Amino acid sequence: MNTLTWLQMKETFPNEWLLITDFQLDDSGHLINGYVERHAKDKANVYRLPSLGKPTAFRYTGESTFSGLRHHANHQNDL
């Protein structure tokens, strides 16, 4: 597979965890493009595999389920 843009990765691997190499980031640290070495629905299947010995990026193509900061902010408003 060739290098893909972030949008192409999201379209090709919806709701999956990706291990990306040969990637480029913009000035804000957002992924521009890269080569998808591994992908899986379960992030453990991507993280558990042997190291590639080169810089890698991990990204999820679906919606984030992280609510930690939002929960903390809501709790602070209750005080």
Backbone torsions as a table, in degrees:
resi	resn	phi	psi	omega
1	MET	NA	147.3	-179.7
2	ASN	-85.7	173.7	173.1
3	THR	-61.9	137.3	-180.0
4	LEU	-120.0	151.6	171.0
5	THR	-76.9	165.4	178.0
6	TRP	-58.7	-41.8	178.9
7	LEU	-61.7	-42.4	178.1
8	GLN	-64.3	-38.3	177.6
9	MET	-62.1	-44.2	-179.8
10	LYS	-64.2	-36.5	179.2
11	GLU	-74.0	-37.6	-176.7
12	THR	-78.6	-34.8	-176.2
13	PHE	-127.0	65.3	-176.8
14	PRO	-64.2	137.5	177.4
15	ASN	54.0	42.0	178.7
16	GLU	-127.3	157.1	173.4
17	TRP	-89.6	136.5	-177.0
18	LEU	-122.6	142.6	168.6
19	LEU	-110.0	118.5	-170.4
20	ILE	-119.4	135.2	176.1
21	THR	-120.6	173.4	178.5
22	ASP	47.1	46.4	-174.0
23	PHE	-99.0	160.6	174.1
24	GLN	-123.6	140.5	176.8
25	LEU	-116.4	150.8	174.0
26	ASP	-83.0	-177.8	-176.7
27	ASP	-62.9	-21.4	179.6
28	SER	-92.3	-1.4	-179.6
29	GLY	88.3	9.1	177.4
30	HIS	-83.7	142.1	-178.8
31	LEU	-68.6	129.9	176.4
32	ILE	-95.7	-52.7	-179.2
33	ASN	-161.0	172.7	178.4
34	GLY	171.0	-176.6	-178.9
35	TYR	-108.6	122.2	179.8
36	VAL	-81.3	108.5	179.6
37	GLU	-81.8	-39.4	-177.0
38	ARG	-144.7	151.2	175.8
39	HIS	-152.4	148.3	179.5
40	ALA	-165.4	155.9	175.3
41	LYS	-69.4	-34.1	-179.1
42	ASP	-100.5	119.2	-175.9
43	LYS	-61.4	-27.3	178.9
44	ALA	-61.6	-31.7	179.3
45	ASN	-70.1	-23.8	177.4
46	VAL	-86.6	-42.9	-177.7
47	TYR	-72.2	-31.5	-174.1
48	ARG	-73.0	-20.8	-175.0
49	LEU	-70.3	157.7	-178.9
50	PRO	-57.3	151.7	178.7
51	SER	-64.3	148.7	178.8
52	LEU	-91.9	-10.5	178.9
53	GLY	73.3	22.4	176.3
54	LYS	-149.0	164.3	-179.2
55	PRO	-56.5	136.8	-179.3
56	THR	-135.4	155.8	174.7
57	ALA	-123.9	142.6	175.5
58	PHE	-113.4	130.1	179.1
59	ARG	-141.0	153.2	174.6
60	TYR	-112.6	131.7	-174.9
61	THR	-88.1	-8.0	179.6
62	GLY	-95.0	-167.7	177.4
63	GLU	-76.9	139.3	179.1
64	SER	-70.7	140.5	176.4
65	THR	-102.3	5.8	-178.8
66	PHE	-70.6	125.3	180.0
67	SER	-129.6	11.6	-174.8
68	GLY	-56.6	-50.3	-178.2
69	LEU	-68.9	-38.4	178.5
70	ARG	-63.8	-43.3	179.0
71	HIS	-62.8	-43.2	179.7
72	HIS	-62.7	-44.6	-180.0
73	ALA	-63.2	-42.8	178.3
74	ASN	-63.5	-39.0	179.7
75	HIS	-66.1	-39.0	-179.9
76	GLN	-65.0	-34.1	178.9
77	ASN	-67.8	-23.9	-179.3
78	ASP	-77.0	-17.0	-176.4
79	LEU	-74.9	NA	NA
